[in-house]
């Protein structure tokens, strides 16, 4: 007769349900007070913008209105945020996430917020030739729901070249002075002048330009169907006239030099151009503009800002 070894188990242990996992967040707070925002930051989130894949960094949070509650349920926020995962980002989905945040914290929270940041890749053509290449445009999107009202902000950073008007005037003066030194005592014809202009000894000075950046933040109507990110980028680049290039041929480089010569601008000029461009469409919801010229003459940056409040706050 064979036998087998069986571990002794008590009848009660065999039929009873497992103990529930403890929910420490549901316990009472040791120091009771309401909190403005509790949540998570720097969450990796793959999504799509204008059909392009983007690896975004997300922050998600809610207010903690119940002063006696120990904490919020962060896992519920994380789960709701995944509604955006690997999908085209639009306003409706953002609003749906905010609603899910508040529904999962009923009685605890009255404010919900989502922030997304990343870089949108866009293919951009060269100025003249058939060349093209990809550029990255850093962006931020902020969505907030409070007392049933949703607010949206869209921010984008655009790089451009800026040529200093002062250095351009000084360069022209230096060339004139060199011309006087070379030709004061002799008659000169057009062919001689043309040949002189092509020599380094003639063009003794050139204006200085610098890589610059414009950061534009606009308020959006929560009823818009899509995020106008490419349109906003195009508006900024067209207003400035000297957007940074990708792949170029010599003919494009020449066109870029011409554009810089025709678009001399201090940081004050650049921010005023953008202000004029954005005012017709975005003044109702308000906007902010900052331009930064990373000086090639100085060891510091030149910066200008303008803030236009929403119509209701004026």
Secondary structure, DSSP 8 states (H G I E B T S, - for coil): ----------HHHHHS-------GGGSB-SS---EEEEEEEEEEEEEEETTEEEEEEEEEEEEE--TTB----HHHHHHHHGGGTTSB--HHHHHHHHHHHHHTTTTT-SEEEEEEEEEEEEEEE-SSSS-EEEEEEEEEEEEEEETTEEEEEEEEEEEEEEE-HHHHHHHHHHHHHHHHHHHTTS---HHHHHHHHTSTTT------EEEEEEEEEEEE-TT-SS--HHHHHHHHHHHHS-B--SS--HHHHHHHHHHHHH----HHHHHHHHHHHHHHHHTTT-EEEEEEEE-SSSSSEEEEEEEE--GGG-
